[in-house]
């Protein structure tokens, strides 16, 4: 199958090209993705992965995942990863892919820049508010709530922009749109809930805050990363892998079945955790939580099978290794969810911070981050008009991310059996960060359009 022609970031069939002067209802050419991608890179290399690596090192030194001194930094890291690293890339890709009509191009750019500015300001204020809320709650708790409101407004403007200004080529929407719409629903839900969750996790009564975090943050994180982010990734992947990345068209039946089972499993898992927590984590109370995880694992097999990424590909691309590894990590996370009850029996505990953290890391770094890397290096290089086969393969990034993530997951689970696993686990975040720095050094020159800088970055990353 041939790759479809590429206009900016929008991959469209050749029949969409028109002759003659464009009219006000034709699609405007935009390059809005650059600002969003650059902000996403800035976030992951600072308040995202760097802060996460430092916090993990601190946790490893203290030998406890519940070390309260590092909790605010972990929360700031999670917020930046969700809305900065992942959020900016999703926004940038969506706005570029669904660009505006010529008549509404000015409104499109105003709304896009408003989304970016509000989100960036919200992430920055949240980064400061999380640790400082305990120092001066009278000032920083309202600042934190305000930052969450900014992020919610940013999301609302982004969703409105993709609806109000977008160019509509006509014809029916592909079935993969169901996954994208599901993601947007989760995105709106978690963004609108953000101010409430910040307020409740920073109450004057410290014990009430701890109880709220313990009861509600596990399902909230699942809604964020397994609902909003994962559904968007699958919606894009199952659409683009078959048209732009050399795979066969995604299988509709498997994809829609996976969509249904995944979201049922997610809801069962979220509600199951709340029920188990309110039951005091008594034996048998966790059945809903466990069943939900197992359903997500089954759905992962359906969705990955739908993609065709592990079948014969028309032409090898350097992104394929990242996408394949990402899907394998997702399947691994699903298997870990199904095996969680056996692990808890083995350690004789009703809950394990280490095990759930390992599952979440398998999803966020193994699956989500590698999908962003795989798609970004291919799409940005095409935007720059550069042949994929002549660019650095980024093997160093691939191995650093996967070996670092594998060590993190294994060692985090191992801390349930021996405290000796904490020390080596503490350096894994810096291994992953190094891989991301190499990827960023390769990608940023292409985004900025600097071919001379690109040659240097390619040479640096060819190992």
Phi and psi in degrees as a GROMACS rama.xvg file:
@    title "Ramachandran Plot"
@    xaxis  label "Phi"
@    yaxis  label "Psi"
@TYPE xy
-89.346  149.267  UNK-2
-71.0165  141.491  UNK-3
-74.5203  151.989  UNK-4
-58.5429  147.417  UNK-5
-114.48  120.917  UNK-6
-113.072  113.564  UNK-7
51.1395  -128.37  UNK-8
-91.9488  -14.3228  UNK-9
-78.4155  116.223  UNK-10
-94.0669  116.573  UNK-11
-133.918  154.678  UNK-12
-64.1043  153.736  UNK-13
-61.9627  -24.3827  UNK-14
-67.3955  -13.4206  UNK-15
-81.5521  -13.2318  UNK-16
-76.8535  137.053  UNK-17
-119.234  151.735  UNK-18
-95.5964  156.332  UNK-19
92.3096  176.195  UNK-20
-69.0858  136.789  UNK-21
-70.7204  147.472  UNK-22
-102.991  175.792  UNK-23
-63.7936  -21.841  UNK-24
-96.0017  1.73249  UNK-25
-79.6955  167.471  UNK-26
-77.8277  130.919  UNK-27
-81.6179  145.742  UNK-28
-83.3966  127.148  UNK-29
-135.349  162.978  UNK-30
-137.559  41.702  UNK-31
-67.2332  -19.5466  UNK-32
-60.4142  -30.4964  UNK-33
-56.6793  -50.2604  UNK-34
-63.4112  -41.5098  UNK-35
-68.2851  -42.6609  UNK-36
-64.3475  -42.3193  UNK-37
-63.5313  -39.7015  UNK-38
-66.5896  -37.4696  UNK-39
-62.6527  -42.0532  UNK-40
-64.3312  -43.664  UNK-41
-59.7279  -42.4161  UNK-42
-64.9595  -45.306  UNK-43
-69.4623  -30.2555  UNK-44
-85.5292  -3.69678  UNK-45
-124.219  -92.8048  UNK-46
-69.2847  -13.2997  UNK-47
-89.2836  -92.3551  UNK-48
-70.1377  -39.9046  UNK-49
-62.1027  -49.5933  UNK-50
-62.4748  -39.4542  UNK-51
-62.6146  -40.1492  UNK-52
-66.2735  -42.0301  UNK-53
-64.5742  -43.6798  UNK-54
-63.8738  -40.891  UNK-55
-63.6507  -40.0666  UNK-56
-62.3994  -41.7712  UNK-57
-64.4786  -40.7758  UNK-58
-62.986  -40.9736  UNK-59
-65.5597  -33.8264  UNK-60
-68.5352  -35.3218  UNK-61
-84.4095  -17.2435  UNK-62
69.4623  33.3715  UNK-63
-156.473  135.185  UNK-64
-80.588  -11.3026  UNK-65
-105.236  18.1589  UNK-66
-63.1696  111.24  UNK-67
-63.5307  -26.5785  UNK-68
-64.1267  -27.9023  UNK-69
-98.881  -7.36525  UNK-70
-57.9867  -46.5113  UNK-71
-60.3935  -35.7631  UNK-72
-71.457  -35.5871  UNK-73
-64.0251  -41.16  UNK-74
-66.5159  -40.5748  UNK-75
-65.3585  -39.9157  UNK-76
-60.2814  -46.3032  UNK-77
-62.5536  -41.1504  UNK-78
-64.7243  -42.2199  UNK-79
-67.732  -38.3354  UNK-80
-65.3733  -40.0799  UNK-81
-70.1138  -55.2261  UNK-82
-90.7266  -24.9606  UNK-83
-91  -67.3272  UNK-84
-60.7067  -59.2435  UNK-85
-78.3718  -46.5696  UNK-86
-60.1176  -45.9412  UNK-87
-65.428  -37.511  UNK-88
-69.1572  -39.1692  UNK-89
-64.8412  -44.9238  UNK-90
-62.3097  -46.889  UNK-91
-62.4835  -44.4538  UNK-92
-64.9774  -43.5039  UNK-93
-65.1864  -45.7332  UNK-94
-66.4128  -37.0844  UNK-95
-69.9386  -42.9152  UNK-96
-67.8087  -34.1389  UNK-97
-115.433  61.3305  UNK-98
-64.8451  172.972  UNK-99
-88.7775  169.945  UNK-100
-74.2074  161.316  UNK-101
-60.4665  -37.3187  UNK-102
-65.347  -28.5939  UNK-103
-112.208  17.586  UNK-104
-63.4887  -39.6371  UNK-105
-65.9729  -43.549  UNK-106
-62.7793  -40.9993  UNK-107
-56.2221  -48.4389  UNK-108
-68.3173  -37.4954  UNK-109
-62.8038  -43.807  UNK-110
-69.4047  -37.9578  UNK-111
-64.28  -47.0082  UNK-112
-66.9234  -32.9166  UNK-113
-64.9606  -43.2206  UNK-114
-59.5348  -46.6316  UNK-115
-63.6009  -47.0592  UNK-116
-64.196  -44.8804  UNK-117
-64.485  -41.1026  UNK-118
-66.9757  -43.8687  UNK-119
-61.822  -43.496  UNK-120
-64.898  -40.9646  UNK-121
-62.1302  -42.5849  UNK-122
-64.8724  -42.7861  UNK-123
-62.7401  -44.9687  UNK-124
-66.7447  -38.4274  UNK-125
-65.4059  -37.7314  UNK-126
-57.8683  -39.5246  UNK-127
-80.235  -37.5723  UNK-128
-70.4854  -35.7308  UNK-129
-56.6053  -54.1699  UNK-130
-75.8834  -29.5339  UNK-131
-84.6068  -13.3133  UNK-132
-62.4364  -30.4893  UNK-133
-78.627  -22.6531  UNK-134
-82.103  -47.0935  UNK-135
-140.053  78.7632  UNK-136
-61.7924  -28.5219  UNK-137
-62.3022  -27.9655  UNK-138
-98.157  -49.4318  UNK-139
-85.7315  -22.1341  UNK-140
-66.9294  -46.9344  UNK-141
-60.6711  -36.5781  UNK-142
-62.6551  -41.9125  UNK-143
-63.6203  -41.1823  UNK-144
-64.7248  -41.3616  UNK-145
-61.9713  -41.4065  UNK-146
-62.6488  -39.4431  UNK-147
-66.8006  -36.1315  UNK-148
-64.9667  -39.6501  UNK-149
-60.29  -41.9916  UNK-150
-65.8846  -39.7351  UNK-151
-63.99  -42.6566  UNK-152
-64.7948  -39.8256  UNK-153
-57.8761  -44.5872  UNK-154
-64.2095  -42.8587  UNK-155
-60.9859  -43.097  UNK-156
-65.2092  -41.3667  UNK-157
-60.2254  -48.1512  UNK-158
-63.532  -42.2832  UNK-159
-62.7658  -39.9029  UNK-160
-61.7093  -45.3556  UNK-161
-66.8193  -17.8484  UNK-162
-95.4448  -43.2803  UNK-163
-78.2278  -41.7934  UNK-164
-101.484  -10.6445  UNK-165
-67.1737  147.421  UNK-166
-77.7953  131.059  UNK-167
-113.801  109.07  UNK-168
-72.9418  -9.30695  UNK-169
92.9232  168.164  UNK-170
89.5097  169.961  UNK-171
-80.1619  153.998  UNK-172
-78.7039  145.373  UNK-173
-68.4456  157.921  UNK-174
-63.228  -23.5807  UNK-175
-65.0737  -17.6183  UNK-176
-60.1113  -26.9767  UNK-177
-59.6254  -37.5912  UNK-178
-70.4694  -38.0778  UNK-179
-65.968  -44.4724  UNK-180
-63.9595  -36.7594  UNK-181
-62.7022  -42.0882  UNK-182
-61.1115  -43.9965  UNK-183
-62.3099  -38.5922  UNK-184
-61.5842  -45.4972  UNK-185
-63.6485  -39.6601  UNK-186
-60.898  -46.3562  UNK-187
-63.6806  -40.6194  UNK-188
-61.3486  -50.2955  UNK-189
-72.3978  -33.4728  UNK-190
-69.078  -42.5138  UNK-191
-69.1969  -25.5731  UNK-192
-82.5568  -13.1538  UNK-193
-57.5372  -47.3273  UNK-194
-60.2869  -39.7865  UNK-195
-64.2578  -43.7599  UNK-196
-66.1725  -37.9109  UNK-197
-65.0953  -45.2903  UNK-198
-61.3085  -44.7033  UNK-199
-71.3039  -25.1239  UNK-200
-88.2535  0.615061  UNK-201
-133.364  47.6782  UNK-202
-75.9565  161.699  UNK-203
-63.2021  -35.3922  UNK-204
-82.5173  106.443  UNK-205
-62.5594  -38.0269  UNK-206
-65.9012  -35.8079  UNK-207
-65.3751  -38.1844  UNK-208
-64.5321  -43.7755  UNK-209
-62.706  -42.2955  UNK-210
-64.3528  -40.666  UNK-211
-62.8604  -45.5205  UNK-212
-60.6886  -44.7135  UNK-213
-63.6164  -37.4157  UNK-214
-82.1118  -38.4217  UNK-215
-112.163  -18.5578  UNK-216
-73.2696  -30.6144  UNK-217
-62.2664  -51.7463  UNK-218
-67.2552  -30.1992  UNK-219
-66.862  -42.8854  UNK-220
-63.9591  -37.7882  UNK-221
-62.849  -41.4634  UNK-222
-62.9834  -37.9708  UNK-223
-68.677  -54.3601  UNK-224
-93.3898  -31.4847  UNK-225
-92.3424  -22.1945  UNK-226
-92.703  -75.8825  UNK-227
-59.8961  -58.2978  UNK-228
-72.2736  -50.3462  UNK-229
-63.0404  -40.5762  UNK-230
-65.3858  -36.7725  UNK-231
-66.8111  -42.5278  UNK-232
-61.469  -44.6575  UNK-233
-67.0165  -38.6378  UNK-234
-60.3711  -44.1172  UNK-235
-71.3737  -46.0414  UNK-236
-63.0378  -45.9819  UNK-237
-69.169  -17.8325  UNK-238
-87.8951  -46.6785  UNK-239
-87.2249  -28.8522  UNK-240
-59.5796  -34.8604  UNK-241
-84.1784  -13.1231  UNK-242
-112.859  -22.747  UNK-243
-132.121  -8.73695  UNK-244
-123.484  16.9572  UNK-245
80.4198  10.131  UNK-246
-93.4794  165.496  UNK-247
-71.5332  163.087  UNK-248
-59.0271  140.796  UNK-249
-63.1431  146.806  UNK-250
-79.3163  116.251  UNK-251
-60.139  -48.8511  UNK-252
-60.2825  -46.82  UNK-253
-64.3556  -40.9192  UNK-254
-64.1334  -46.309  UNK-255
-71.005  -34.7243  UNK-256
-64.3516  -42.6617  UNK-257
-61.3737  -40.9289  UNK-258
-57.7129  -48.6832  UNK-259
-65.8982  -48.2213  UNK-260
-65.156  -39.6847  UNK-261
-59.836  -49.1634  UNK-262
-73.6221  -33.6406  UNK-263
-63.287  -46.1064  UNK-264
-60.808  -40.3653  UNK-265
-63.4564  -45.4927  UNK-266
-64.3668  -42.0243  UNK-267
-63.0686  -41.368  UNK-268
-64.6664  -44.0298  UNK-269
-64.4909  -50.3857  UNK-270
-66.6659  -34.2866  UNK-271
-64.3252  -35.6418  UNK-272
-67.0136  -45.084  UNK-273
-60.5613  -43.1384  UNK-274
-62.8703  -44.0905  UNK-275
-64.6382  -40.8835  UNK-276
-64.4044  -44.4435  UNK-277
-71.8711  -14.6185  UNK-278
-92.9669  8.63763  UNK-279
73.3934  21.5417  UNK-280
54.2073  35.3667  UNK-281
-66.7665  150.809  UNK-282
-54.791  131.941  UNK-283
95.4866  -21.5491  UNK-284
-73.072  -16.9644  UNK-285
-91.4707  8.70539  UNK-286
-61.3612  -42.5303  UNK-287
-63.6975  -43.2763  UNK-288
-60.1112  -45.392  UNK-289
-66.9041  -43.1949  UNK-290
-60.8975  -41.9809  UNK-291
-59.9862  -42.8235  UNK-292
-62.9986  -40.4249  UNK-293
-64.1036  -40.2418  UNK-294
-64.0172  -39.8044  UNK-295
-62.9458  -39.7446  UNK-296
-61.5483  -42.9616  UNK-297
-63.2025  -44.0757  UNK-298
-61.8899  -35.0791  UNK-299
-60.1867  -41.8167  UNK-300
-62.8206  -40.9733  UNK-301
-62.6023  -48.0022  UNK-302
-69.1678  -41.8533  UNK-303
-65.3506  -41.7504  UNK-304
-62.2656  -34.2685  UNK-305
-63.831  -30.7627  UNK-306
-70.4375  -32.6704  UNK-307
76.3306  11.5541  UNK-308
-67.7312  -24.3394  UNK-309
-95.8892  7.24266  UNK-310
-94.5792  -179.707  UNK-311
-63.0465  128.083  UNK-312
-103.366  147.775  UNK-313
-63.8494  -42.5503  UNK-314
-149.295  129.527  UNK-315
-69.5137  134.086  UNK-316
-121.488  152.355  UNK-317
-66.8503  -20.0603  UNK-318
-73.6195  -21.4566  UNK-319
-59.7363  -37.5737  UNK-320
-65.5375  -35.64  UNK-321
-69.3584  -42.8065  UNK-322
-66.4399  -43.7233  UNK-323
-62.5163  -45.7019  UNK-324
-62.7343  -38.2838  UNK-325
-60.6505  -46.3096  UNK-326
-65.4955  -36.259  UNK-327
-65.1556  -38.8154  UNK-328
-65.3985  -36.5765  UNK-329
-64.1749  -44.5098  UNK-330
-62.5018  -40.3884  UNK-331
-61.3693  -41.0417  UNK-332
-63.6319  -39.8437  UNK-333
-63.1111  -41.3071  UNK-334
-64.8524  -39.4003  UNK-335
-62.9315  -38.6143  UNK-336
-60.9602  -42.9432  UNK-337
-67.2044  -30.823  UNK-338
-90.3885  -2.42545  UNK-339
-55.6875  -42.7464  UNK-340
-59.1157  -36.9997  UNK-341
-66.0135  -38.9329  UNK-342
-64.4765  -42.2616  UNK-343
-65.1041  -37.6299  UNK-344
-64.2917  -40.3548  UNK-345
-62.6436  -39.9467  UNK-346
-93.3241  -6.136  UNK-347
69.2673  33.7576  UNK-348
-128.461  150.35  UNK-349
-79.5673  -13.8086  UNK-350
-156.833  149.355  UNK-351
-134.38  114.057  UNK-352
-59.7458  -40.1707  UNK-353
-63.8303  -45.6879  UNK-354
-68.6701  -45.4973  UNK-355
-65.4698  -35.3706  UNK-356
-64.8359  -37.4138  UNK-357
-66.1129  -41.5614  UNK-358
-60.3983  -46.0679  UNK-359
-64.239  -37.1773  UNK-360
-70.1518  -35.8439  UNK-361
-60.0509  -36.3677  UNK-362
-76.9784  -48.8745  UNK-363
-73.1828  -44.5349  UNK-364
-90.8359  -50.3332  UNK-365
-62.5906  -48.4354  UNK-366
-91.2349  -62.3101  UNK-367
-65.8411  -52.8073  UNK-368
-63.278  -39.3913  UNK-369
-70.1827  -30.9236  UNK-370
-66.6503  -40.1333  UNK-371
-62.1457  -44.9937  UNK-372
-63.7692  -47.403  UNK-373
-60.5111  -45.761  UNK-374
-71.6256  -38.5641  UNK-375
-65.7348  -41.4716  UNK-376
-68.4399  -30.2332  UNK-377
-78.8828  -46.897  UNK-378
-69.4233  -42.2927  UNK-379
-67.3315  -38.5392  UNK-380
-64.6765  -36.8302  UNK-381
-68.421  -36.9977  UNK-382
-60.8253  -34.4282  UNK-383
-84.8418  -2.27181  UNK-384
72.1138  30.8417  UNK-385
-108.124  135.804  UNK-386
-71.0221  130.478  UNK-387
-58.7973  -40.7346  UNK-388
-68.3642  -15.3478  UNK-389
-98.1001  2.35132  UNK-390
-102.092  162.146  UNK-391
-58.1474  135  UNK-392
-74.6418  -13.1761  UNK-393
60.1277  40.775  UNK-394
-65.7664  -34.2733  UNK-395
-61.7667  -45.1534  UNK-396
-59.893  -44.4598  UNK-397
-59.5481  -50.0121  UNK-398
-72.1002  -38.3557  UNK-399
-62.4875  -43.2913  UNK-400
-65.1724  -46.9046  UNK-401
-75.041  -40.4705  UNK-402
-70.075  -39.1277  UNK-403
-63.5033  -42.4465  UNK-404
-68.6481  -39.56  UNK-405
-63.329  -43.6373  UNK-406
-63.2712  -40.8635  UNK-407
-61.6448  -49.0144  UNK-408
-63.8203  -47.6871  UNK-409
-64.8837  -46.9374  UNK-410
-68.7414  -34.0133  UNK-411
-64.7344  -43.0756  UNK-412
-64.3546  -37.7356  UNK-413
-65.0911  -24.4869  UNK-414
-63.9338  -18.1714  UNK-415
-72.0632  -14.999  UNK-416
-111.713  -29.1425  UNK-417
-152.344  131.792  UNK-418
-67.7557  -13.0587  UNK-419
-65.3891  -19.0068  UNK-420
-74.3624  -17.1242  UNK-421
-63.5706  -44.1212  UNK-422
-60.8252  -54.8038  UNK-423
-66.5443  -28.3011  UNK-424
-62.1343  -30.6858  UNK-425
-63.4161  -21.163  UNK-426
-95.5518  -7.76068  UNK-427
-64.9374  -32.926  UNK-428
-62.6043  -35.6223  UNK-429
-73.8746  -28.3999  UNK-430
-63.8067  -47.8288  UNK-431
-63.3342  -40.2266  UNK-432
-61.2682  -39.6596  UNK-433
-60.9915  -42.218  UNK-434
-60.9531  -40.876  UNK-435
-67.8517  -35.5006  UNK-436
-63.173  -42.7278  UNK-437
-62.7702  -41.7447  UNK-438
-62.4406  -45.2173  UNK-439
-64.0094  -39.0585  UNK-440
-63.0969  -28.6547  UNK-441
-80.9021  -38.9352  UNK-442
-83.705  -39.6052  UNK-443
-57.7964  -45.1478  UNK-444
-59.4602  -35.0347  UNK-445
-67.7665  -40.162  UNK-446
-62.708  -40.134  UNK-447
-80.5798  -10.3953  UNK-448
79.2858  21.4185  UNK-449
-94.598  99.4176  UNK-450
-69.2104  -36.3691  UNK-451
-64.2221  -44.076  UNK-452
-66.0901  -32.8216  UNK-453
-62.2068  -40.1834  UNK-454
-60.8399  -42.488  UNK-455
-65.6676  -41.5168  UNK-456
-66.6498  -38.0295  UNK-457
-64.5499  -41.5433  UNK-458
-63.9477  -38.8073  UNK-459
-64.6247  -35.1495  UNK-460
-99.0215  8.68412  UNK-461
-76.2181  -4.11707  UNK-462
